[in-house]
């Protein structure tokens, strides 16, 4: 995962372990945010070694620190090129 500052051209990088395949991330703004990157990056990740999927959440201001939360999904998550959308609502167990 790479974050590029368009003003300074500085790149910050987080590298997933070998065998982990991240999907496209979605930005979720922190309530009351004023800065462009004040929020979280939510990204599904396939662990190809264990054949399980998870949701990795990063602080968008500091992706190099790694995920602030990782939750294992209880279903298969196929690789996609871009986001997929559904009207179905997920419910906690």
PDB file of N, CA, C and O in Angstrom:
ATOM      1  N   UNK A   1       0.863  -1.146   0.000  1.00  0.00           N
ATOM      2  CA  UNK A   1       0.000   0.000   0.000  1.00  0.00           C
ATOM      3  C   UNK A   1       0.917   1.219   0.000  1.00  0.00           C
ATOM      4  O   UNK A   1       1.884   1.276   0.761  1.00  0.00           O
ATOM      5  N   UNK A   2       0.611   2.194  -0.858  1.00  0.00           N
ATOM      6  CA  UNK A   2       1.438   3.390  -0.964  1.00  0.00           C
ATOM      7  C   UNK A   2       0.560   4.626  -0.860  1.00  0.00           C
ATOM      8  O   UNK A   2      -0.507   4.707  -1.468  1.00  0.00           O
ATOM      9  N   UNK A   3       1.030   5.577  -0.080  1.00  0.00           N
ATOM     10  CA  UNK A   3       0.370   6.882   0.023  1.00  0.00           C
ATOM     11  C   UNK A   3       1.347   7.903  -0.554  1.00  0.00           C
ATOM     12  O   UNK A   3       2.515   7.943  -0.168  1.00  0.00           O
ATOM     13  N   UNK A   4       0.863   8.724  -1.479  1.00  0.00           N
ATOM     14  CA  UNK A   4       1.706   9.728  -2.119  1.00  0.00           C
ATOM     15  C   UNK A   4       1.159  11.107  -1.792  1.00  0.00           C
ATOM     16  O   UNK A   4      -0.011  11.393  -2.042  1.00  0.00           O
ATOM     17  N   UNK A   5       2.010  11.961  -1.232  1.00  0.00           N
ATOM     18  CA  UNK A   5       1.643  13.345  -0.954  1.00  0.00           C
ATOM     19  C   UNK A   5       1.802  14.114  -2.266  1.00  0.00           C
ATOM     20  O   UNK A   5       2.916  14.243  -2.773  1.00  0.00           O
ATOM     21  N   UNK A   6       0.720  14.617  -2.809  1.00  0.00           N
ATOM     22  CA  UNK A   6       0.758  15.287  -4.109  1.00  0.00           C
ATOM     23  C   UNK A   6       1.481  16.629  -4.075  1.00  0.00           C
ATOM     24  O   UNK A   6       1.850  17.149  -5.128  1.00  0.00           O
ATOM     25  N   UNK A   7       1.689  17.195  -2.899  1.00  0.00           N
ATOM     26  CA  UNK A   7       2.426  18.466  -2.807  1.00  0.00           C
ATOM     27  C   UNK A   7       3.925  18.245  -2.675  1.00  0.00           C
ATOM     28  O   UNK A   7       4.713  18.916  -3.341  1.00  0.00           O
ATOM     29  N   UNK A   8       4.324  17.304  -1.815  1.00  0.00           N
ATOM     30  CA  UNK A   8       5.748  17.063  -1.578  1.00  0.00           C
ATOM     31  C   UNK A   8       6.293  15.885  -2.384  1.00  0.00           C
ATOM     32  O   UNK A   8       7.507  15.711  -2.487  1.00  0.00           O
ATOM     33  N   UNK A   9       5.409  15.086  -2.948  1.00  0.00           N
ATOM     34  CA  UNK A   9       5.743  13.863  -3.673  1.00  0.00           C
ATOM     35  C   UNK A   9       6.361  12.793  -2.775  1.00  0.00           C
ATOM     36  O   UNK A   9       6.940  11.828  -3.274  1.00  0.00           O
ATOM     37  N   UNK A  10       6.243  12.954  -1.454  1.00  0.00           N
ATOM     38  CA  UNK A  10       6.745  11.956  -0.512  1.00  0.00           C
ATOM     39  C   UNK A  10       5.863  10.714  -0.579  1.00  0.00           C
ATOM     40  O   UNK A  10       4.635  10.809  -0.600  1.00  0.00           O
ATOM     41  N   UNK A  11       6.503   9.555  -0.612  1.00  0.00           N
ATOM     42  CA  UNK A  11       5.782   8.283  -0.615  1.00  0.00           C
ATOM     43  C   UNK A  11       5.967   7.610   0.744  1.00  0.00           C
ATOM     44  O   UNK A  11       7.078   7.541   1.270  1.00  0.00           O
ATOM     45  N   UNK A  12       4.865   7.117   1.301  1.00  0.00           N
ATOM     46  CA  UNK A  12       4.943   6.279   2.487  1.00  0.00           C
ATOM     47  C   UNK A  12       4.358   4.929   2.105  1.00  0.00           C
ATOM     48  O   UNK A  12       3.375   4.847   1.369  1.00  0.00           O
ATOM     49  N   UNK A  13       4.981   3.866   2.619  1.00  0.00           N
ATOM     50  CA  UNK A  13       4.645   2.527   2.161  1.00  0.00           C
ATOM     51  C   UNK A  13       4.383   1.599   3.343  1.00  0.00           C
ATOM     52  O   UNK A  13       5.075   1.652   4.360  1.00  0.00           O
ATOM     53  N   UNK A  14       3.371   0.751   3.190  1.00  0.00           N
ATOM     54  CA  UNK A  14       3.177  -0.384   4.079  1.00  0.00           C
ATOM     55  C   UNK A  14       3.216  -1.627   3.205  1.00  0.00           C
ATOM     56  O   UNK A  14       2.488  -1.724   2.217  1.00  0.00           O
ATOM     57  N   UNK A  15       4.055  -2.565   3.567  1.00  0.00           N
ATOM     58  CA  UNK A  15       4.170  -3.816   2.810  1.00  0.00           C
ATOM     59  C   UNK A  15       3.530  -4.944   3.601  1.00  0.00           C
ATOM     60  O   UNK A  15       3.904  -5.220   4.741  1.00  0.00           O
ATOM     61  N   UNK A  16       2.566  -5.584   2.975  1.00  0.00           N
ATOM     62  CA  UNK A  16       1.952  -6.760   3.573  1.00  0.00           C
ATOM     63  C   UNK A  16       2.938  -7.914   3.487  1.00  0.00           C
ATOM     64  O   UNK A  16       3.807  -7.916   2.615  1.00  0.00           O
ATOM     65  N   UNK A  17       2.821  -8.896   4.375  1.00  0.00           N
ATOM     66  CA  UNK A  17       3.703 -10.071   4.285  1.00  0.00           C
ATOM     67  C   UNK A  17       3.505 -10.802   2.953  1.00  0.00           C
ATOM     68  O   UNK A  17       2.474 -10.653   2.297  1.00  0.00           O
ATOM     69  N   UNK A  18       4.497 -11.582   2.571  1.00  0.00           N
ATOM     70  CA  UNK A  18       4.398 -12.393   1.356  1.00  0.00           C
ATOM     71  C   UNK A  18       3.143 -13.261   1.419  1.00  0.00           C
ATOM     72  O   UNK A  18       2.814 -13.833   2.458  1.00  0.00           O
ATOM     73  N   UNK A  19       2.457 -13.344   0.296  1.00  0.00           N
ATOM     74  CA  UNK A  19       1.249 -14.167   0.210  1.00  0.00           C
ATOM     75  C   UNK A  19      -0.028 -13.419   0.555  1.00  0.00           C
ATOM     76  O   UNK A  19      -1.117 -13.960   0.366  1.00  0.00           O
ATOM     77  N   UNK A  20       0.070 -12.190   1.055  1.00  0.00           N
ATOM     78  CA  UNK A  20      -1.112 -11.391   1.367  1.00  0.00           C
ATOM     79  C   UNK A  20      -1.432 -10.503   0.172  1.00  0.00           C
ATOM     80  O   UNK A  20      -0.558  -9.818  -0.358  1.00  0.00           O
ATOM     81  N   UNK A  21      -2.689 -10.524  -0.242  1.00  0.00           N
ATOM     82  CA  UNK A  21      -3.109  -9.806  -1.444  1.00  0.00           C
ATOM     83  C   UNK A  21      -4.157  -8.764  -1.076  1.00  0.00           C
ATOM     84  O   UNK A  21      -5.328  -9.101  -0.905  1.00  0.00           O
ATOM     85  N   UNK A  22      -3.748  -7.497  -0.952  1.00  0.00           N
ATOM     86  CA  UNK A  22      -4.710  -6.446  -0.600  1.00  0.00           C
ATOM     87  C   UNK A  22      -5.583  -6.068  -1.789  1.00  0.00           C
ATOM     88  O   UNK A  22      -5.148  -6.119  -2.940  1.00  0.00           O
ATOM     89  N   UNK A  23      -6.801  -5.696  -1.495  1.00  0.00           N
ATOM     90  CA  UNK A  23      -7.749  -5.200  -2.491  1.00  0.00           C
ATOM     91  C   UNK A  23      -7.749  -3.678  -2.432  1.00  0.00           C
ATOM     92  O   UNK A  23      -6.980  -3.075  -1.683  1.00  0.00           O
ATOM     93  N   UNK A  24      -8.597  -3.078  -3.209  1.00  0.00           N
ATOM     94  CA  UNK A  24      -8.768  -1.631  -3.224  1.00  0.00           C
ATOM     95  C   UNK A  24      -9.289  -1.162  -1.867  1.00  0.00           C
ATOM     96  O   UNK A  24     -10.219  -1.753  -1.317  1.00  0.00           O
ATOM     97  N   UNK A  25      -8.685  -0.090  -1.324  1.00  0.00           N
ATOM     98  CA  UNK A  25      -9.126   0.442  -0.038  1.00  0.00           C
ATOM     99  C   UNK A  25     -10.175   1.530  -0.236  1.00  0.00           C
ATOM    100  O   UNK A  25     -10.285   2.138  -1.301  1.00  0.00           O
ATOM    101  N   UNK A  26     -10.939   1.751   0.828  1.00  0.00           N
ATOM    102  CA  UNK A  26     -11.945   2.810   0.863  1.00  0.00           C
ATOM    103  C   UNK A  26     -11.586   3.742   2.009  1.00  0.00           C
ATOM    104  O   UNK A  26     -11.201   3.278   3.082  1.00  0.00           O
ATOM    105  N   UNK A  27     -11.704   5.042   1.802  1.00  0.00           N
ATOM    106  CA  UNK A  27     -11.418   6.031   2.846  1.00  0.00           C
ATOM    107  C   UNK A  27     -12.687   6.342   3.626  1.00  0.00           C
ATOM    108  O   UNK A  27     -13.735   6.609   3.038  1.00  0.00           O
ATOM    109  N   UNK A  28     -12.589   6.307   4.951  1.00  0.00           N
ATOM    110  CA  UNK A  28     -13.695   6.680   5.834  1.00  0.00           C
ATOM    111  C   UNK A  28     -13.229   7.852   6.684  1.00  0.00           C
ATOM    112  O   UNK A  28     -12.316   7.717   7.497  1.00  0.00           O
ATOM    113  N   UNK A  29     -13.859   8.990   6.490  1.00  0.00           N
ATOM    114  CA  UNK A  29     -13.472  10.208   7.205  1.00  0.00           C
ATOM    115  C   UNK A  29     -13.771  10.089   8.696  1.00  0.00           C
ATOM    116  O   UNK A  29     -14.821   9.581   9.091  1.00  0.00           O
ATOM    117  N   UNK A  30     -12.835  10.563   9.519  1.00  0.00           N
ATOM    118  CA  UNK A  30     -13.040  10.617  10.964  1.00  0.00           C
ATOM    119  C   UNK A  30     -14.069  11.721  11.250  1.00  0.00           C
ATOM    120  O   UNK A  30     -13.977  12.793  10.652  1.00  0.00           O
ATOM    121  N   UNK A  31     -15.046  11.498  12.142  1.00  0.00           N
ATOM    122  CA  UNK A  31     -16.031  12.549  12.452  1.00  0.00           C
ATOM    123  C   UNK A  31     -15.325  13.828  12.897  1.00  0.00           C
ATOM    124  O   UNK A  31     -14.446  13.798  13.757  1.00  0.00           O
ATOM    125  N   UNK A  32     -15.717  14.941  12.305  1.00  0.00           N
ATOM    126  CA  UNK A  32     -15.128  16.234  12.635  1.00  0.00           C
ATOM    127  C   UNK A  32     -13.780  16.491  11.978  1.00  0.00           C
ATOM    128  O   UNK A  32     -13.092  17.446  12.338  1.00  0.00           O
ATOM    129  N   UNK A  33     -13.399  15.672  11.040  1.00  0.00           N
ATOM    130  CA  UNK A  33     -12.093  15.796  10.389  1.00  0.00           C
ATOM    131  C   UNK A  33     -11.961  17.125   9.668  1.00  0.00           C
ATOM    132  O   UNK A  33     -12.925  17.651   9.111  1.00  0.00           O
ATOM    133  N   UNK A  34     -10.733  17.660   9.691  1.00  0.00           N
ATOM    134  CA  UNK A  34     -10.451  18.888   8.952  1.00  0.00           C
ATOM    135  C   UNK A  34      -9.319  18.686   7.946  1.00  0.00           C
ATOM    136  O   UNK A  34      -9.232  19.423   6.964  1.00  0.00           O
ATOM    137  N   UNK A  35      -8.455  17.704   8.175  1.00  0.00           N
ATOM    138  CA  UNK A  35      -7.354  17.432   7.261  1.00  0.00           C
ATOM    139  C   UNK A  35      -7.779  16.385   6.229  1.00  0.00           C
ATOM    140  O   UNK A  35      -8.656  15.559   6.479  1.00  0.00           O
ATOM    141  N   UNK A  36      -7.139  16.443   5.075  1.00  0.00           N
ATOM    142  CA  UNK A  36      -7.478  15.545   3.970  1.00  0.00           C
ATOM    143  C   UNK A  36      -7.353  14.066   4.339  1.00  0.00           C
ATOM    144  O   UNK A  36      -8.153  13.243   3.894  1.00  0.00           O
ATOM    145  N   UNK A  37      -6.357  13.735   5.146  1.00  0.00           N
ATOM    146  CA  UNK A  37      -6.122  12.330   5.481  1.00  0.00           C
ATOM    147  C   UNK A  37      -6.541  11.975   6.910  1.00  0.00           C
ATOM    148  O   UNK A  37      -6.029  11.016   7.488  1.00  0.00           O
ATOM    149  N   UNK A  38      -7.456  12.735   7.469  1.00  0.00           N
ATOM    150  CA  UNK A  38      -7.921  12.479   8.830  1.00  0.00           C
ATOM    151  C   UNK A  38      -9.052  11.458   8.798  1.00  0.00           C
ATOM    152  O   UNK A  38     -10.230  11.809   8.737  1.00  0.00           O
ATOM    153  N   UNK A  39      -8.667  10.198   8.839  1.00  0.00           N
ATOM    154  CA  UNK A  39      -9.649   9.130   8.784  1.00  0.00           C
ATOM    155  C   UNK A  39      -8.963   7.791   8.687  1.00  0.00           C
ATOM    156  O   UNK A  39      -7.801   7.646   9.067  1.00  0.00           O
ATOM    157  N   UNK A  40      -9.678   6.820   8.181  1.00  0.00           N
ATOM    158  CA  UNK A  40      -9.176   5.451   8.110  1.00  0.00           C
ATOM    159  C   UNK A  40      -9.248   4.930   6.675  1.00  0.00           C
ATOM    160  O   UNK A  40     -10.105   5.335   5.890  1.00  0.00           O
ATOM    161  N   UNK A  41      -8.342   4.039   6.362  1.00  0.00           N
ATOM    162  CA  UNK A  41      -8.387   3.300   5.109  1.00  0.00           C
ATOM    163  C   UNK A  41      -8.851   1.892   5.443  1.00  0.00           C
ATOM    164  O   UNK A  41      -8.242   1.209   6.266  1.00  0.00           O
ATOM    165  N   UNK A  42      -9.926   1.461   4.806  1.00  0.00           N
ATOM    166  CA  UNK A  42     -10.509   0.144   5.046  1.00  0.00           C
ATOM    167  C   UNK A  42     -10.215  -0.715   3.825  1.00  0.00           C
ATOM    168  O   UNK A  42     -10.613  -0.389   2.707  1.00  0.00           O
ATOM    169  N   UNK A  43      -9.520  -1.803   4.056  1.00  0.00           N
ATOM    170  CA  UNK A  43      -9.137  -2.625   2.914  1.00  0.00           C
ATOM    171  C   UNK A  43      -9.258  -4.112   3.172  1.00  0.00           C
ATOM    172  O   UNK A  43      -8.685  -4.629   4.131  1.00  0.00           O
ATOM    173  N   UNK A  44     -10.001  -4.802   2.321  1.00  0.00           N
ATOM    174  CA  UNK A  44     -10.028  -6.257   2.402  1.00  0.00           C
ATOM    175  C   UNK A  44      -8.690  -6.816   1.943  1.00  0.00           C
ATOM    176  O   UNK A  44      -8.072  -6.293   1.015  1.00  0.00           O
ATOM    177  N   UNK A  45      -8.250  -7.882   2.600  1.00  0.00           N
ATOM    178  CA  UNK A  45      -6.968  -8.507   2.287  1.00  0.00           C
ATOM    179  C   UNK A  45      -7.160 -10.022   2.280  1.00  0.00           C
ATOM    180  O   UNK A  45      -7.744 -10.585   3.206  1.00  0.00           O
ATOM    181  N   UNK A  46      -6.671 -10.668   1.239  1.00  0.00           N
ATOM    182  CA  UNK A  46      -6.697 -12.126   1.174  1.00  0.00           C
ATOM    183  C   UNK A  46      -5.356 -12.650   1.651  1.00  0.00           C
ATOM    184  O   UNK A  46      -4.313 -12.299   1.100  1.00  0.00           O
ATOM    185  N   UNK A  47      -5.384 -13.488   2.674  1.00  0.00           N
ATOM    186  CA  UNK A  47      -4.182 -14.183   3.132  1.00  0.00           C
ATOM    187  C   UNK A  47      -4.102 -15.458   2.299  1.00  0.00           C
ATOM    188  O   UNK A  47      -4.743 -16.461   2.612  1.00  0.00           O
ATOM    189  N   UNK A  48      -3.314 -15.403   1.246  1.00  0.00           N
ATOM    190  CA  UNK A  48      -3.203 -16.537   0.340  1.00  0.00           C
ATOM    191  C   UNK A  48      -2.517 -17.739   0.949  1.00  0.00           C
ATOM    192  O   UNK A  48      -2.653 -18.851   0.439  1.00  0.00           O
ATOM    193  N   UNK A  49      -1.775 -17.538   2.040  1.00  0.00           N
ATOM    194  CA  UNK A  49      -1.105 -18.651   2.709  1.00  0.00           C
ATOM    195  C   UNK A  49      -2.109 -19.512   3.470  1.00  0.00           C
ATOM    196  O   UNK A  49      -2.041 -20.740   3.430  1.00  0.00           O
ATOM    197  N   UNK A  50      -3.047 -18.856   4.168  1.00  0.00           N
ATOM    198  CA  UNK A  50      -4.040 -19.577   4.976  1.00  0.00           C
ATOM    199  C   UNK A  50      -5.393 -19.660   4.283  1.00  0.00           C
ATOM    200  O   UNK A  50      -6.314 -20.305   4.783  1.00  0.00           O
ATOM    201  N   UNK A  51      -5.513 -18.995   3.109  1.00  0.00           N
ATOM    202  CA  UNK A  51      -6.762 -18.957   2.346  1.00  0.00           C
ATOM    203  C   UNK A  51      -7.933 -18.416   3.179  1.00  0.00           C
ATOM    204  O   UNK A  51      -9.031 -18.974   3.178  1.00  0.00           O
ATOM    205  N   UNK A  52      -7.666 -17.322   3.881  1.00  0.00           N
ATOM    206  CA  UNK A  52      -8.712 -16.612   4.617  1.00  0.00           C
ATOM    207  C   UNK A  52      -8.641 -15.136   4.261  1.00  0.00           C
ATOM    208  O   UNK A  52      -7.614 -14.651   3.787  1.00  0.00           O
ATOM    209  N   UNK A  53      -9.720 -14.437   4.489  1.00  0.00           N
ATOM    210  CA  UNK A  53      -9.776 -13.015   4.186  1.00  0.00           C
ATOM    211  C   UNK A  53      -9.944 -12.227   5.480  1.00  0.00           C
ATOM    212  O   UNK A  53     -10.462 -12.735   6.474  1.00  0.00           O
ATOM    213  N   UNK A  54      -9.495 -10.976   5.444  1.00  0.00           N
ATOM    214  CA  UNK A  54      -9.701 -10.103   6.583  1.00  0.00           C
ATOM    215  C   UNK A  54      -9.962  -8.689   6.119  1.00  0.00           C
ATOM    216  O   UNK A  54      -9.798  -8.361   4.944  1.00  0.00           O
ATOM    217  N   UNK A  55     -10.368  -7.864   7.050  1.00  0.00           N
ATOM    218  CA  UNK A  55     -10.519  -6.435   6.800  1.00  0.00           C
ATOM    219  C   UNK A  55      -9.437  -5.743   7.606  1.00  0.00           C
ATOM    220  O   UNK A  55      -9.413  -5.844   8.832  1.00  0.00           O
ATOM    221  N   UNK A  56      -8.547  -5.045   6.930  1.00  0.00           N
ATOM    222  CA  UNK A  56      -7.485  -4.307   7.595  1.00  0.00           C
ATOM    223  C   UNK A  56      -7.849  -2.836   7.604  1.00  0.00           C
ATOM    224  O   UNK A  56      -8.234  -2.273   6.579  1.00  0.00           O
ATOM    225  N   UNK A  57      -7.725  -2.215   8.773  1.00  0.00           N
ATOM    226  CA  UNK A  57      -8.045  -0.795   8.946  1.00  0.00           C
ATOM    227  C   UNK A  57      -6.753  -0.065   9.308  1.00  0.00           C
ATOM    228  O   UNK A  57      -6.058  -0.435  10.254  1.00  0.00           O
ATOM    229  N   UNK A  58      -6.448   0.975   8.538  1.00  0.00           N
ATOM    230  CA  UNK A  58      -5.245   1.776   8.746  1.00  0.00           C
ATOM    231  C   UNK A  58      -5.628   3.206   9.117  1.00  0.00           C
ATOM    232  O   UNK A  58      -6.634   3.731   8.641  1.00  0.00           O
ATOM    233  N   UNK A  59      -4.823   3.825   9.966  1.00  0.00           N
ATOM    234  CA  UNK A  59      -4.939   5.265  10.175  1.00  0.00           C
ATOM    235  C   UNK A  59      -4.369   5.902   8.912  1.00  0.00           C
ATOM    236  O   UNK A  59      -3.191   5.712   8.608  1.00  0.00           O
ATOM    237  N   UNK A  60      -5.168   6.642   8.184  1.00  0.00           N
ATOM    238  CA  UNK A  60      -4.733   7.194   6.899  1.00  0.00           C
ATOM    239  C   UNK A  60      -3.562   8.167   7.054  1.00  0.00           C
ATOM    240  O   UNK A  60      -2.843   8.422   6.088  1.00  0.00           O
ATOM    241  N   UNK A  61      -3.366   8.706   8.246  1.00  0.00           N
ATOM    242  CA  UNK A  61      -2.241   9.624   8.466  1.00  0.00           C
ATOM    243  C   UNK A  61      -0.927   8.885   8.648  1.00  0.00           C
ATOM    244  O   UNK A  61       0.136   9.492   8.518  1.00  0.00           O
ATOM    245  N   UNK A  62      -0.969   7.565   8.952  1.00  0.00           N
ATOM    246  CA  UNK A  62       0.251   6.840   9.257  1.00  0.00           C
ATOM    247  C   UNK A  62       0.135   5.378   8.815  1.00  0.00           C
ATOM    248  O   UNK A  62       0.054   4.476   9.650  1.00  0.00           O
ATOM    249  N   UNK A  63       0.128   5.152   7.505  1.00  0.00           N
ATOM    250  CA  UNK A  63      -0.034   3.777   7.026  1.00  0.00           C
ATOM    251  C   UNK A  63       1.192   2.919   7.319  1.00  0.00           C
ATOM    252  O   UNK A  63       1.085   1.697   7.419  1.00  0.00           O
ATOM    253  N   UNK A  64       2.362   3.555   7.459  1.00  0.00           N
ATOM    254  CA  UNK A  64       3.581   2.794   7.738  1.00  0.00           C
ATOM    255  C   UNK A  64       3.512   2.040   9.071  1.00  0.00           C
ATOM    256  O   UNK A  64       4.214   1.048   9.260  1.00  0.00           O
ATOM    257  N   UNK A  65       2.670   2.510   9.986  1.00  0.00           N
ATOM    258  CA  UNK A  65       2.533   1.868  11.293  1.00  0.00           C
ATOM    259  C   UNK A  65       1.808   0.529  11.195  1.00  0.00           C
ATOM    260  O   UNK A  65       1.812  -0.256  12.143  1.00  0.00           O
ATOM    261  N   UNK A  66       1.187   0.271  10.047  1.00  0.00           N
ATOM    262  CA  UNK A  66       0.446  -0.977   9.877  1.00  0.00           C
ATOM    263  C   UNK A  66      -0.988  -0.828  10.334  1.00  0.00           C
ATOM    264  O   UNK A  66      -1.396   0.241  10.787  1.00  0.00           O
ATOM    265  N   UNK A  67      -1.751  -1.895  10.215  1.00  0.00           N
ATOM    266  CA  UNK A  67      -3.174  -1.823  10.573  1.00  0.00           C
ATOM    267  C   UNK A  67      -3.389  -1.520  12.057  1.00  0.00           C
ATOM    268  O   UNK A  67      -2.682  -2.033  12.924  1.00  0.00           O
ATOM    269  N   UNK A  68      -4.383  -0.675  12.322  1.00  0.00           N
ATOM    270  CA  UNK A  68      -4.790  -0.416  13.708  1.00  0.00           C
ATOM    271  C   UNK A  68      -5.829  -1.451  14.134  1.00  0.00           C
ATOM    272  O   UNK A  68      -6.119  -1.604  15.321  1.00  0.00           O
ATOM    273  N   UNK A  69      -6.380  -2.152  13.161  1.00  0.00           N
ATOM    274  CA  UNK A  69      -7.344  -3.221  13.426  1.00  0.00           C
ATOM    275  C   UNK A  69      -7.313  -4.198  12.252  1.00  0.00           C
ATOM    276  O   UNK A  69      -7.217  -3.789  11.095  1.00  0.00           O
ATOM    277  N   UNK A  70      -7.394  -5.480  12.559  1.00  0.00           N
ATOM    278  CA  UNK A  70      -7.547  -6.511  11.539  1.00  0.00           C
ATOM    279  C   UNK A  70      -8.618  -7.477  12.016  1.00  0.00           C
ATOM    280  O   UNK A  70      -8.499  -8.080  13.083  1.00  0.00           O
ATOM    281  N   UNK A  71      -9.657  -7.616  11.222  1.00  0.00           N
ATOM    282  CA  UNK A  71     -10.746  -8.526  11.568  1.00  0.00           C
ATOM    283  C   UNK A  71     -10.876  -9.614  10.534  1.00  0.00           C
ATOM    284  O   UNK A  71     -10.960  -9.335   9.338  1.00  0.00           O
ATOM    285  N   UNK A  72     -10.893 -10.858  10.986  1.00  0.00           N
ATOM    286  CA  UNK A  72     -11.030 -11.991  10.075  1.00  0.00           C
ATOM    287  C   UNK A  72     -12.472 -12.109   9.606  1.00  0.00           C
ATOM    288  O   UNK A  72     -13.402 -12.018  10.406  1.00  0.00           O
ATOM    289  N   UNK A  73     -12.651 -12.311   8.316  1.00  0.00           N
ATOM    290  CA  UNK A  73     -13.984 -12.502   7.750  1.00  0.00           C
ATOM    291  C   UNK A  73     -14.341 -13.983   7.811  1.00  0.00           C
ATOM    292  O   UNK A  73     -13.460 -14.840   7.737  1.00  0.00           O
ATOM    293  N   UNK A  74     -15.618 -14.282   7.942  1.00  0.00           N
ATOM    294  CA  UNK A  74     -16.025 -15.682   8.048  1.00  0.00           C
ATOM    295  C   UNK A  74     -16.511 -16.246   6.719  1.00  0.00           C
ATOM    296  O   UNK A  74     -17.276 -17.210   6.686  1.00  0.00           O
ATOM    297  N   UNK A  75     -16.065 -15.641   5.634  1.00  0.00           N
ATOM    298  CA  UNK A  75     -16.441 -16.133   4.307  1.00  0.00           C
ATOM    299  C   UNK A  75     -15.307 -15.858   3.333  1.00  0.00           C
ATOM    300  O   UNK A  75     -14.409 -15.062   3.606  1.00  0.00           O
ATOM    301  N   UNK A  76     -15.366 -16.529   2.202  1.00  0.00           N
ATOM    302  CA  UNK A  76     -14.376 -16.341   1.145  1.00  0.00           C
ATOM    303  C   UNK A  76     -14.550 -14.952   0.534  1.00  0.00           C
ATOM    304  O   UNK A  76     -15.666 -14.442   0.435  1.00  0.00           O
ATOM    305  N   UNK A  77     -13.461 -14.362   0.135  1.00  0.00           N
ATOM    306  CA  UNK A  77     -13.492 -13.046  -0.498  1.00  0.00           C
ATOM    307  C   UNK A  77     -12.709 -13.121  -1.802  1.00  0.00           C
ATOM    308  O   UNK A  77     -11.478 -13.129  -1.775  1.00  0.00           O
ATOM    309  N   UNK A  78     -13.390 -13.177  -2.940  1.00  0.00           N
ATOM    310  CA  UNK A  78     -12.668 -13.285  -4.204  1.00  0.00           C
ATOM    311  C   UNK A  78     -11.918 -11.994  -4.519  1.00  0.00           C
ATOM    312  O   UNK A  78     -12.335 -10.907  -4.118  1.00  0.00           O
ATOM    313  N   UNK A  79     -10.815 -12.127  -5.236  1.00  0.00           N
ATOM    314  CA  UNK A  79     -10.069 -10.945  -5.662  1.00  0.00           C
ATOM    315  C   UNK A  79     -10.889 -10.154  -6.666  1.00  0.00           C
ATOM    316  O   UNK A  79     -11.578 -10.727  -7.511  1.00  0.00           O
ATOM    317  N   UNK A  80     -10.811  -8.838  -6.566  1.00  0.00           N
ATOM    318  CA  UNK A  80     -11.533  -7.960  -7.482  1.00  0.00           C
ATOM    319  C   UNK A  80     -10.603  -6.863  -7.960  1.00  0.00           C
ATOM    320  O   UNK A  80      -9.577  -6.591  -7.336  1.00  0.00           O
ATOM    321  N   UNK A  81     -10.959  -6.243  -9.054  1.00  0.00           N
ATOM    322  CA  UNK A  81     -10.159  -5.139  -9.572  1.00  0.00           C
ATOM    323  C   UNK A  81     -10.594  -3.826  -8.940  1.00  0.00           C
ATOM    324  O   UNK A  81      -9.752  -3.010  -8.564  1.00  0.00           O
ATOM    325  N   UNK A  82     -11.882  -3.617  -8.820  1.00  0.00           N
ATOM    326  CA  UNK A  82     -12.433  -2.417  -8.193  1.00  0.00           C
ATOM    327  C   UNK A  82     -13.489  -2.839  -7.194  1.00  0.00           C
ATOM    328  O   UNK A  82     -13.855  -4.012  -7.116  1.00  0.00           O
ATOM    329  N   UNK A  83     -13.977  -1.873  -6.429  1.00  0.00           N
ATOM    330  CA  UNK A  83     -14.954  -2.153  -5.392  1.00  0.00           C
ATOM    331  C   UNK A  83     -16.225  -2.790  -5.928  1.00  0.00           C
ATOM    332  O   UNK A  83     -16.622  -2.556  -7.070  1.00  0.00           O
ATOM    333  N   UNK A  84     -16.845  -3.586  -5.101  1.00  0.00           N
ATOM    334  CA  UNK A  84     -18.130  -4.200  -5.410  1.00  0.00           C
ATOM    335  C   UNK A  84     -19.160  -3.650  -4.435  1.00  0.00           C
ATOM    336  O   UNK A  84     -18.841  -3.390  -3.275  1.00  0.00           O
ATOM    337  N   UNK A  85     -20.358  -3.475  -4.885  1.00  0.00           N
ATOM    338  CA  UNK A  85     -21.378  -2.864  -4.048  1.00  0.00           C
ATOM    339  C   UNK A  85     -22.608  -3.753  -3.979  1.00  0.00           C
ATOM    340  O   UNK A  85     -22.955  -4.435  -4.943  1.00  0.00           O
ATOM    341  N   UNK A  86     -23.253  -3.735  -2.841  1.00  0.00           N
ATOM    342  CA  UNK A  86     -24.454  -4.539  -2.663  1.00  0.00           C
ATOM    343  C   UNK A  86     -25.427  -3.785  -1.764  1.00  0.00           C
ATOM    344  O   UNK A  86     -24.998  -3.087  -0.846  1.00  0.00           O
ATOM    345  N   UNK A  87     -26.728  -3.914  -2.010  1.00  0.00           N
ATOM    346  CA  UNK A  87     -27.703  -3.266  -1.138  1.00  0.00           C
ATOM    347  C   UNK A  87     -27.908  -4.041   0.166  1.00  0.00           C
ATOM    348  O   UNK A  87     -28.546  -3.539   1.091  1.00  0.00           O
ATOM    349  N   UNK A  88     -27.366  -5.267   0.243  1.00  0.00           N
ATOM    350  CA  UNK A  88     -27.520  -6.087   1.425  1.00  0.00           C
ATOM    351  C   UNK A  88     -26.743  -5.488   2.600  1.00  0.00           C
ATOM    352  O   UNK A  88     -25.632  -4.987   2.427  1.00  0.00           O
ATOM    353  N   UNK A  89     -27.326  -5.541   3.773  1.00  0.00           N
ATOM    354  CA  UNK A  89     -26.694  -4.996   4.964  1.00  0.00           C
ATOM    355  C   UNK A  89     -26.041  -6.117   5.757  1.00  0.00           C
ATOM    356  O   UNK A  89     -26.677  -7.135   6.031  1.00  0.00           O
ATOM    357  N   UNK A  90     -24.779  -5.941   6.127  1.00  0.00           N
ATOM    358  CA  UNK A  90     -24.111  -6.938   6.958  1.00  0.00           C
ATOM    359  C   UNK A  90     -24.589  -6.836   8.402  1.00  0.00           C
ATOM    360  O   UNK A  90     -24.836  -5.742   8.909  1.00  0.00           O
ATOM    361  N   UNK A  91     -24.712  -7.944   9.033  1.00  0.00           N
ATOM    362  CA  UNK A  91     -25.170  -7.962  10.431  1.00  0.00           C
ATOM    363  C   UNK A  91     -24.142  -8.685  11.284  1.00  0.00           C
ATOM    364  O   UNK A  91     -23.601  -9.710  10.870  1.00  0.00           O
ATOM    365  N   UNK A  92     -23.865  -8.155  12.486  1.00  0.00           N
ATOM    366  CA  UNK A  92     -22.934  -8.855  13.383  1.00  0.00           C
ATOM    367  C   UNK A  92     -23.510 -10.185  13.844  1.00  0.00           C
ATOM    368  O   UNK A  92     -24.726 -10.379  13.849  1.00  0.00           O
ATOM    369  N   UNK A  93     -22.649 -11.076  14.220  1.00  0.00           N
ATOM    370  CA  UNK A  93     -23.074 -12.404  14.702  1.00  0.00           C
ATOM    371  C   UNK A  93     -23.525 -12.331  16.131  1.00  0.00           C
ATOM    372  O   UNK A  93     -23.918 -13.346  16.707  1.00  0.00           O
TER     373      UNK A  93
END
